[in-house]
Amino acid sequence: MLRVGLTGGTGAGKSTAARRLSELGAVVVDADAIAREVVEPGTPGLDAVVREFGEHVLTGDGALDRPALGAVVFADADRRRALEAITHPLVRARREELVAAAPASAVVVDDIPLLVETGRGAEWPLVVVVDAPVEVRVARLVASRGMAEADARARIASQAGDDERRAAADVVLANDGGAQELREAVEQLWRERLVPFEEGLRLGRRAARDARAVLVPPDPTWPAQAERVLARVRRAAGERALSVEHVGSTSVPGLPAKDVLDVQVVVDDLATAQRVADDLREAGLVRLPGEWADELPGGGTTPKCFAANADPERAVNCHVRPRVGRASDVLALRDHLRAHPAERAAYAALKARLAAEPHASVDEYASRKGPWIRAALERARATG
C-alpha cells in the first residue's frame, strides 16, 4: 500500500485531481467529507462544536450551520484552532478506519485541505500539491461557489501561502489552465510514479537506477528535498534514532553529484538498525536484503543496514548505522567539504574525472574515490 497526501489551497482544483485519481483506481479518503460526517446531528462532534461556539452555529433543524461557523473561524485564527482541536482528532480516527479497510495493494490518497497548515507532511511518503495563482482561485470561488470576492480572498489568506505549500510538496500539479490539462497531469503522475511506487513498497523492491555514475550540476533544491525525506525518516525511526542527517555530496552546497539524496541514521546497535531499516517503509524506503558493511579507514569493516527509495522519481540512499563505526567519519567529511572550498573543488574534479571514464559503474566510481576520501578525512582530523 502507498499512502499519498493530496492538498491545495481553496479554489486550486484539488477536488478535480482527487476525482480523477479515484477514477484511475485510487482509494480516496476525503477529509472534508469525513469532517462533515463527524459533526452530523446526533454525533459527539457536533455536541462539542455547539459547546464551544454556541447554539447560533446550528440551523433550525439542528444541523451545523456551516456558513455561520465559517464566518467565525475564517476571520479569527484562534477560533479556527479551537474548531480544529475538536474536529481533527475525530477526522483522523475515521480516516484510519477507512485506510485499514483498503486493499493491501491500494494507492490511498488522503485528500486533506489543511495538510500543510497542520504541519503533517511527514505522515505520507509522497505529498502532492495542486497549485494555481491566487487571482485564478479567487475567480473560481466567485464563479463556482457564489462567494463574494472579499470572502474568497479572506478564505485564501487564512490558509498556507504558496511558498509554504510548495516547500511541503514532492509533486506540484499546476492548475492555471483548463480542467482537462490537470486531469492529464494526474494521469501521468498515476502511471509513471504512483503505481510503480506502490508496487515497489509492497514488494520491498528498490526503484530502478542507472548502473553508471552520472553526475549532475549542483541543485539548489537538494536541501529542501532532503528535509522532506529527513522528516519522514525521523518520524519512522522515532526515539530510536540518535541522529538523522543529510550527508553525501548532495549535502555540500555547490558540489556536483549523482542525483541521489544520502541520509544517515545513527542508532545504538545493529539490532536496532535492523528494526529501523524495516520500519522505513513508512517513509517510502525499502530495506535492501543481505548484509551491508562500511570499510573502516584503518582496515576492516563495520556492519550497517541499507534502505533505498521505492519511489521511481526520487533516489534516496539511507544508511542506518550503529554509532560505533563510520557515522562520525561521514559527518566529518561532509563538514570538511562544506568549510574548505579548495577541498571541495579538488573533490569535484576527481568525481568528474572518474565519472567520465567509459562504462564507469557506480560501484567502481565509489571504490576509486576511496583513497582521496581517506586522505581528506586525515586532513579534516588535522584541522579539527
C-alpha positions in Angstrom: 0.0 0.0 0.0 1.1 3.5 -0.8 -0.3 6.5 1.1 -0.3 9.9 -0.6 -1.1 13.2 0.9 -3.1 15.4 -1.5 -3.7 19.1 -0.8 -4.1 22.5 -2.3 -5.5 25.9 -1.4 -9.2 26.5 -1.8 -10.1 27.0 -5.4 -6.8 25.4 -6.7 -8.6 22.3 -8.1 -7.7 19.7 -5.6 -11.2 18.1 -5.9 -10.7 17.7 -9.6 -7.4 15.9 -9.1 -9.0 13.7 -6.4 -11.9 12.7 -8.6 -9.5 11.7 -11.4 -7.4 9.7 -9.0 -10.5 7.9 -7.8 -11.4 7.1 -11.4 -8.0 5.7 -12.0 -8.3 3.3 -9.1 -7.0 5.1 -6.0 -8.8 4.8 -2.7 -9.5 8.5 -2.0 -10.2 9.4 1.6 -11.8 12.8 1.6 -11.1 14.7 4.8 -13.8 17.3 4.0 -16.4 14.5 3.7 -15.3 13.0 6.9 -15.3 16.4 8.6 -19.0 16.7 7.6 -19.7 13.2 8.8 -18.2 13.6 12.3 -20.4 16.7 13.0 -23.7 15.3 11.7 -26.7 15.7 14.0 -26.5 13.3 17.0 -22.7 13.0 16.9 -20.4 13.7 19.8 -18.5 16.0 17.4 -21.5 18.3 16.8 -22.2 18.4 20.6 -18.6 19.6 21.2 -18.8 22.3 18.5 -22.0 23.6 20.0 -20.5 23.7 23.5 -17.5 25.7 22.1 -19.3 28.1 19.7 -22.9 28.3 20.9 -26.3 27.4 19.6 -26.1 30.1 16.8 -24.0 27.7 14.7 -27.0 25.4 14.3 -29.7 25.6 11.7 -33.4 25.4 12.6 -33.4 21.6 12.2 -30.4 21.1 14.4 -27.7 20.6 11.7 -24.5 22.5 11.7 -24.9 25.9 10.0 -21.6 25.9 8.1 -21.7 29.4 6.7 -22.4 30.7 10.2 -19.5 28.7 11.7 -17.2 29.6 8.7 -17.8 33.3 9.2 -16.4 32.9 12.8 -13.4 30.7 12.2 -12.1 32.1 8.9 -11.9 35.6 10.4 -10.2 34.5 13.7 -7.2 32.2 13.8 -7.8 31.4 17.5 -11.4 30.3 16.9 -10.2 28.3 13.9 -7.7 26.5 16.0 -10.4 25.8 18.6 -12.6 24.2 15.9 -9.6 22.1 14.6 -8.9 20.9 18.1 -12.4 19.3 18.1 -12.7 18.0 14.6 -9.1 17.0 13.6 -8.8 14.0 16.1 -12.3 12.8 15.0 -11.4 13.1 11.4 -8.1 11.3 11.8 -9.7 8.4 13.7 -12.3 7.9 11.0 -9.7 8.2 8.3 -7.6 5.4 9.8 -10.7 3.2 9.8 -11.1 3.8 6.1 -7.4 3.2 5.3 -7.4 -0.1 7.3 -10.3 -1.3 5.1 -8.4 -0.6 1.8 -6.7 -3.5 -0.1 -3.1 -4.2 0.6 -2.2 -3.1 -3.0 -4.1 0.2 -2.9 -2.9 3.6 -3.6 -4.6 5.5 -0.8 -4.9 9.2 -1.4 -5.7 11.3 1.7 -7.4 14.4 0.4 -6.6 16.9 3.2 -7.2 20.7 2.6 -5.1 21.8 5.7 -2.2 19.3 5.4 0.4 22.0 5.2 -1.2 24.2 7.8 -1.2 21.4 10.4 2.4 20.5 9.6 1.7 16.9 8.9 3.6 16.3 5.6 5.9 13.7 7.1 3.0 11.4 7.6 3.0 10.5 3.9 5.8 9.1 1.7 4.6 11.5 -1.0 2.8 14.8 -0.9 1.0 16.2 -3.9 0.0 19.8 -4.1 -2.4 21.2 -6.6 -1.4 24.8 -7.3 -3.0 27.8 -9.0 -2.4 31.6 -8.8 -4.4 33.5 -6.2 -6.3 35.5 -8.8 -7.3 32.4 -10.7 -8.5 30.8 -7.4 -10.5 33.9 -6.4 -12.2 34.0 -9.8 -13.1 30.3 -9.4 -14.6 30.8 -5.9 -16.7 33.7 -7.1 -17.9 31.9 -10.2 -18.4 28.4 -8.9 -19.4 28.9 -5.3 -21.1 32.3 -5.4 -18.7 33.7 -2.9 -18.2 37.5 -2.6 -14.7 38.4 -3.7 -13.7 39.7 -0.3 -14.8 36.5 1.3 -12.9 34.5 -1.2 -9.7 36.5 -0.5 -10.2 36.1 3.2 -10.6 32.4 2.9 -7.4 32.1 0.8 -5.5 34.4 3.2 -6.4 32.2 6.2 -4.6 29.2 4.6 -0.9 28.5 4.0 0.9 30.6 1.4 2.1 29.4 -1.9 5.7 29.1 -0.7 4.8 27.0 2.3 2.7 24.7 0.2 5.5 24.2 -2.4 8.0 23.6 0.3 5.9 20.7 1.5 5.3 19.3 -1.9 7.1 16.4 -3.6 4.9 16.9 -6.6 3.3 20.2 -7.7 0.4 19.9 -10.2 -0.1 23.3 -11.8 -3.8 24.1 -12.5 -3.7 27.5 -14.1 -5.2 26.1 -17.3 -8.2 24.0 -18.1 -9.5 21.1 -16.1 -8.5 18.7 -18.9 -4.9 19.7 -18.5 -5.0 18.9 -14.8 -6.6 15.5 -15.5 -3.9 14.6 -17.9 -1.2 15.6 -15.4 -2.9 13.4 -12.8 -3.0 10.5 -15.3 0.8 10.9 -15.9 1.5 11.0 -12.2 -0.6 7.9 -11.6 1.1 5.9 -14.4 4.7 7.0 -14.0 5.0 7.4 -10.3 2.2 6.3 -8.0 1.6 2.8 -9.5 5.3 1.8 -9.6 5.9 3.4 -6.2 3.1 1.3 -4.6 4.4 -1.9 -6.2 7.9 -1.2 -5.1 6.8 -0.6 -1.5 4.6 -3.7 -1.4 7.3 -6.0 -2.9 10.2 -4.4 -1.0 11.9 -3.5 -4.3 14.1 -0.5 -4.9 13.3 1.6 -7.9 15.5 1.0 -10.9 18.6 3.2 -11.3 21.3 3.9 -13.9 24.1 1.5 -13.2 26.6 4.1 -14.4 27.9 7.0 -12.3 26.1 10.0 -13.8 26.9 13.4 -12.3 24.6 16.4 -12.5 25.3 20.1 -11.6 24.5 21.1 -8.0 20.8 21.5 -7.5 19.8 24.3 -5.0 16.6 22.4 -4.2 18.5 19.3 -2.8 18.4 20.6 0.8 14.7 21.2 0.7 14.1 17.8 -0.9 16.3 16.2 1.7 14.5 17.9 4.6 11.2 16.2 3.5 12.9 12.8 3.5 14.6 13.5 6.8 11.2 14.4 8.4 9.7 11.1 7.2 12.7 9.1 8.4 12.7 10.8 11.8 9.0 10.0 12.2 9.5 6.4 11.2 12.6 5.9 13.4 11.2 7.8 16.4 13.3 7.9 19.6 15.5 5.0 18.4 17.4 7.5 16.1 20.2 9.2 17.9 20.6 11.5 14.8 19.2 11.7 11.3 21.2 13.9 8.9 21.6 14.7 5.2 25.1 13.5 4.1 26.9 12.8 1.0 27.7 15.1 -2.0 24.1 16.5 -2.3 24.5 17.9 1.2 27.5 20.0 0.2 26.5 23.3 -1.5 28.0 23.8 -4.9 29.2 20.2 -5.3 28.3 18.2 -8.5 26.8 14.8 -7.6 24.8 11.9 -8.6 21.1 12.9 -8.1 20.8 10.8 -5.0 20.0 12.0 -1.6 22.1 10.3 1.1 20.6 10.1 4.6 22.4 8.8 7.7 20.5 7.4 10.7 22.6 6.7 13.7 21.3 4.2 16.3 22.6 2.4 19.3 23.4 -1.0 17.8 23.0 -3.3 14.8 19.8 -4.9 16.1 18.2 -1.5 16.4 19.4 -0.6 12.9 17.7 -3.7 11.5 14.4 -2.8 13.1 14.6 0.8 12.0 15.5 -0.1 8.4 12.5 -2.4 8.3 10.2 0.4 9.6 11.4 2.9 6.9 8.6 1.7 4.6 6.5 4.2 6.4 8.9 6.8 4.9 8.7 5.3 1.4 12.0 3.4 1.7 12.6 -0.3 1.5 15.3 -2.2 3.3 17.7 -4.0 0.9 18.3 -7.6 1.6 21.7 -9.1 2.6 24.5 -7.9 4.8 26.0 -4.4 4.3 29.2 -3.1 5.7 31.3 0.0 5.7 35.1 -0.2 5.2 37.0 1.4 8.1 39.9 3.8 7.3 42.3 1.7 9.3 41.1 -1.6 7.7 38.3 -4.0 8.5 34.6 -3.3 8.2 31.6 -2.4 10.4 28.1 -3.5 9.7 25.1 -1.3 8.8 21.7 -1.6 7.2 20.7 0.0 4.0 17.4 1.2 2.7 16.5 2.9 -0.6 13.7 4.5 -2.5 10.7 2.7 -3.9 9.7 6.0 -5.5 10.9 5.9 -9.1 11.5 9.6 -9.3 13.4 10.5 -6.1 16.5 8.4 -5.5 17.5 8.1 -1.8 20.2 6.0 0.0 19.5 5.7 3.7 22.4 4.3 5.7 21.3 3.1 9.1 24.5 2.8 11.2 25.3 1.8 14.7 27.1 4.7 16.5 30.3 2.7 16.7 31.7 2.8 13.1 31.7 5.1 10.2 29.0 7.5 11.3 31.4 10.2 12.6 33.6 10.0 9.5 30.7 10.6 7.2 29.8 13.8 9.1 33.4 14.9 9.3 33.9 14.6 5.5 30.7 16.5 4.9 31.6 19.3 7.2 35.1 19.5 5.9 34.0 19.9 2.3 31.4 22.5 3.3 34.1 24.5 5.1 37.0 24.3 2.6 36.4 25.5 -0.9 39.8 24.2 -2.2 39.0 20.6 -0.9 35.5 20.9 -2.5 37.0 21.9 -5.8 39.5 19.1 -5.7 36.9 16.5 -4.9 34.6 17.9 -7.7 37.4 17.5 -10.2 38.1 13.9 -9.1 34.4 13.0 -9.3 34.1 14.5 -12.8 37.2 12.6 -14.0 36.1 9.2 -12.6 32.5 9.6 -13.9 33.8 10.4 -17.3 35.7 7.2 -17.7 34.0 4.8 -20.1 31.5 2.4 -18.5 32.1 3.8 -15.0 29.8 1.9 -12.8 28.5 3.3 -9.5 30.5 0.7 -7.5 33.7 1.3 -9.4 33.2 5.1 -9.1 32.7 4.8 -5.3 35.7 2.5 -4.8 38.1 4.7 -6.8 37.1 7.7 -4.7 38.2 5.8 -1.6 41.9 6.9 -1.3 41.1 10.6 -1.8 38.3 10.4 0.8 40.6 8.7 3.4 43.2 11.3 2.8 40.6 14.1 3.1 39.5 12.6 6.4 43.0 12.7 7.7 43.3 16.4 6.7 39.9 17.1 8.4 41.2 15.5 11.6 44.4 17.5 11.5 42.5 20.8 11.1 39.8 19.9 13.6 
